[in-house]
């Protein structure tokens, strides 16, 4: 008897294993050949033994390029149109080319169309939903992300890519349903890889140009600003991915690009609105990323004018936080014993914070007078004022001193945060992370408040998608549990002592 594996004889179905997986109906090839199918999955054995490609068991069969008729003038045609002399189809050397359906070509067209449609939706999602989360107060068309970045994105391929990736990361972090979240995360990963590839290519081109003529200098600066914006968006994108620390990598790239821009322009201070905005964004991220670092670089991005950029902004709390962090790190690294700030020093800081509070309140005038948004944003300003004030005392006073003032600041701060979160204001919920973190650092002996802080942290991360704050929450949990209470250890000392275990984190 011929070998069943190589011969062309009919296969006895009862000779096949009984425990094999079988389909509910015959495969399409066996139906077409009018023979009984053995229905073996994934491909029937009868087709395999005859070297026939088994077309499967799906009910719906898509047919390409088989024609719409078996006889007559439409025989073999992909579309029901007769061939006409001088047709509108493409010509090559005067010869008319007849178009027919092609699986590879049509699949490519469909894929391109779907990708374009998805990209358009992601861009719309970014400028309508994500952009308000990137600013303290969304002021409509005058929001710098819309006023400056949106026109820039229309001219920059890698910036559009990075923006689409951030939109996908935000959707992955906020949509309900594991399937949808997984899909958008895959989209983000794919777009991120493509963006990094194009950015790497652009950076190589820019850094290998050597000396440039003056007419090329402006073009190079513009391209670097495009790449800086793309790297910044990549940084924000990674801040939406749980447990990702790659935001730090992109942030360091942003800093390097800023320094490169100023080397090219030979300026110590940016003059155009786009440069100022991008550098301020990088400065903001560095400020809140430095909270977890045991050492802060004394070198500013663009010399002494870097801090002035933060101070020139209406939201000057960030500049004061940066300044406080640098003062604390400098004093902690000094070999001289530190005895805490004097009353006069603290009074000066109260004055700085008061000025920052007045400056921030100027933003309220841009809101409609009859709108409840004014009262909500005033609560946000109050929260950041007391959070920065409490951080000031944490940085500049010794543990165990000024405890009454710290408790009062913390209670007032906590009341402002609860007023924002209890009203479920989606417009401002993203503005409470830093104040919430500071309350957590001051709640070492209050287990009830710890539980509420943790719950609000999780609620706010789910609402905003900024899962970078998860590491900060983990640090708080560790601080509440493992801090050295014998020496009344502050959270700053705890982070410094456990820097390797905690790792980098950013509050945003």
Secondary structure in CASP SS format (residue, H / E / C, confidence):
PFRMAT SS
TARGET T0000
AUTHOR 0000-0000-0000
METHOD secondary structure of the structure
MODEL  1
X C 1.00
X C 1.00
X C 1.00
X C 1.00
X C 1.00
X C 1.00
X C 1.00
X C 1.00
X C 1.00
X C 1.00
X C 1.00
X C 1.00
X H 1.00
X H 1.00
X H 1.00
X C 1.00
X C 1.00
X C 1.00
X C 1.00
X C 1.00
X C 1.00
X E 1.00
X C 1.00
X C 1.00
X C 1.00
X C 1.00
X C 1.00
X H 1.00
X H 1.00
X H 1.00
X H 1.00
X H 1.00
X H 1.00
X C 1.00
X C 1.00
X C 1.00
X C 1.00
X C 1.00
X C 1.00
X E 1.00
X C 1.00
X C 1.00
X C 1.00
X C 1.00
X H 1.00
X H 1.00
X H 1.00
X H 1.00
X H 1.00
X C 1.00
X C 1.00
X C 1.00
X C 1.00
X C 1.00
X C 1.00
X C 1.00
X C 1.00
X C 1.00
X C 1.00
X C 1.00
X C 1.00
X C 1.00
X C 1.00
X C 1.00
X C 1.00
X C 1.00
X C 1.00
X C 1.00
X E 1.00
X C 1.00
X C 1.00
X C 1.00
X C 1.00
X C 1.00
X E 1.00
X C 1.00
X C 1.00
X C 1.00
X C 1.00
X C 1.00
X C 1.00
X C 1.00
X C 1.00
X C 1.00
X C 1.00
X C 1.00
X C 1.00
X C 1.00
X C 1.00
X C 1.00
X E 1.00
X E 1.00
X C 1.00
X C 1.00
X E 1.00
X E 1.00
X C 1.00
X C 1.00
X C 1.00
X C 1.00
X C 1.00
X C 1.00
X H 1.00
X H 1.00
X H 1.00
X H 1.00
X H 1.00
X H 1.00
X H 1.00
X H 1.00
X H 1.00
X H 1.00
X H 1.00
X H 1.00
X H 1.00
X H 1.00
X H 1.00
X H 1.00
X H 1.00
X H 1.00
X H 1.00
X H 1.00
X H 1.00
X H 1.00
X H 1.00
X H 1.00
X H 1.00
X H 1.00
X H 1.00
X H 1.00
X H 1.00
X H 1.00
X H 1.00
X H 1.00
X C 1.00
X C 1.00
X C 1.00
X C 1.00
X C 1.00
X H 1.00
X H 1.00
X H 1.00
X C 1.00
X H 1.00
X H 1.00
X H 1.00
X H 1.00
X H 1.00
X H 1.00
X H 1.00
X H 1.00
X H 1.00
X H 1.00
X C 1.00
X C 1.00
X C 1.00
X H 1.00
X H 1.00
X H 1.00
X H 1.00
X H 1.00
X H 1.00
X H 1.00
X H 1.00
X H 1.00
X H 1.00
X H 1.00
X H 1.00
X H 1.00
X H 1.00
X H 1.00
X H 1.00
X H 1.00
X H 1.00
X C 1.00
X C 1.00
X C 1.00
X H 1.00
X H 1.00
X H 1.00
X H 1.00
X H 1.00
X H 1.00
X H 1.00
X H 1.00
X H 1.00
X H 1.00
X H 1.00
X H 1.00
X H 1.00
X H 1.00
X H 1.00
X H 1.00
X H 1.00
X H 1.00
X H 1.00
X H 1.00
X H 1.00
X H 1.00
X H 1.00
X H 1.00
X H 1.00
X H 1.00
X H 1.00
X H 1.00
X H 1.00
X H 1.00
X C 1.00
X C 1.00
X C 1.00
X C 1.00
X C 1.00
X C 1.00
X H 1.00
X H 1.00
X H 1.00
X H 1.00
X H 1.00
X H 1.00
X H 1.00
X H 1.00
X H 1.00
X H 1.00
X H 1.00
X H 1.00
X H 1.00
X H 1.00
X H 1.00
X H 1.00
X H 1.00
X H 1.00
X H 1.00
X H 1.00
X H 1.00
X H 1.00
X H 1.00
X H 1.00
X H 1.00
X C 1.00
X C 1.00
X C 1.00
X C 1.00
X C 1.00
X C 1.00
X C 1.00
X H 1.00
X H 1.00
X H 1.00
X H 1.00
X H 1.00
X H 1.00
X H 1.00
X H 1.00
X H 1.00
X H 1.00
X H 1.00
X H 1.00
X H 1.00
X H 1.00
X H 1.00
X H 1.00
X H 1.00
X H 1.00
X H 1.00
X H 1.00
X C 1.00
X C 1.00
X C 1.00
X C 1.00
X C 1.00
X C 1.00
X C 1.00
X H 1.00
X H 1.00
X H 1.00
X H 1.00
X H 1.00
X H 1.00
X H 1.00
X H 1.00
X H 1.00
X H 1.00
X H 1.00
X H 1.00
X H 1.00
X H 1.00
X H 1.00
X H 1.00
X H 1.00
X H 1.00
X H 1.00
X H 1.00
X C 1.00
X C 1.00
X C 1.00
X C 1.00
X C 1.00
X C 1.00
X C 1.00
X C 1.00
X C 1.00
X C 1.00
X C 1.00
X C 1.00
X H 1.00
X H 1.00
X H 1.00
X H 1.00
X H 1.00
X H 1.00
X H 1.00
X H 1.00
X C 1.00
X C 1.00
X C 1.00
X C 1.00
X H 1.00
X H 1.00
X H 1.00
X H 1.00
X H 1.00
X H 1.00
X H 1.00
X H 1.00
X H 1.00
X H 1.00
X H 1.00
X H 1.00
X H 1.00
X H 1.00
X H 1.00
X H 1.00
X C 1.00
X C 1.00
X C 1.00
X C 1.00
X C 1.00
X C 1.00
X C 1.00
X C 1.00
X C 1.00
X C 1.00
X H 1.00
X H 1.00
X H 1.00
X H 1.00
X H 1.00
X H 1.00
X H 1.00
X H 1.00
X H 1.00
X H 1.00
X H 1.00
X H 1.00
X H 1.00
X H 1.00
X H 1.00
X H 1.00
X H 1.00
X H 1.00
X H 1.00
X H 1.00
X H 1.00
X H 1.00
X H 1.00
X H 1.00
X C 1.00
X C 1.00
X C 1.00
X C 1.00
X C 1.00
X C 1.00
X H 1.00
X H 1.00
X H 1.00
X H 1.00
X H 1.00
X H 1.00
X H 1.00
X H 1.00
X H 1.00
X H 1.00
X H 1.00
X H 1.00
X H 1.00
X H 1.00
X H 1.00
X H 1.00
X H 1.00
X H 1.00
X H 1.00
X H 1.00
X H 1.00
X H 1.00
X H 1.00
X H 1.00
X C 1.00
X C 1.00
X C 1.00
X C 1.00
X C 1.00
X C 1.00
X H 1.00
X H 1.00
X H 1.00
X H 1.00
X H 1.00
X H 1.00
X H 1.00
X H 1.00
X H 1.00
X H 1.00
X H 1.00
X H 1.00
X H 1.00
X H 1.00
X H 1.00
X H 1.00
X H 1.00
X H 1.00
X H 1.00
X H 1.00
X C 1.00
X C 1.00
X C 1.00
X C 1.00
X C 1.00
X C 1.00
X H 1.00
X H 1.00
X H 1.00
X H 1.00
X H 1.00
X H 1.00
X H 1.00
X H 1.00
X H 1.00
X H 1.00
X H 1.00
X H 1.00
X H 1.00
X C 1.00
X C 1.00
X C 1.00
X C 1.00
X C 1.00
X H 1.00
X H 1.00
X H 1.00
X H 1.00
X H 1.00
X H 1.00
X H 1.00
X H 1.00
X H 1.00
X H 1.00
X H 1.00
X H 1.00
X H 1.00
X H 1.00
X H 1.00
X H 1.00
X H 1.00
X H 1.00
X C 1.00
X C 1.00
X C 1.00
X C 1.00
X H 1.00
X H 1.00
X H 1.00
X H 1.00
X H 1.00
X H 1.00
X H 1.00
X H 1.00
X H 1.00
X H 1.00
X H 1.00
X H 1.00
X H 1.00
X H 1.00
X C 1.00
X C 1.00
X H 1.00
X H 1.00
X H 1.00
X C 1.00
X C 1.00
X C 1.00
X H 1.00
X H 1.00
X H 1.00
X H 1.00
X H 1.00
X H 1.00
X H 1.00
X C 1.00
X H 1.00
X H 1.00
X H 1.00
X H 1.00
X C 1.00
X C 1.00
X C 1.00
X C 1.00
X C 1.00
X C 1.00
END
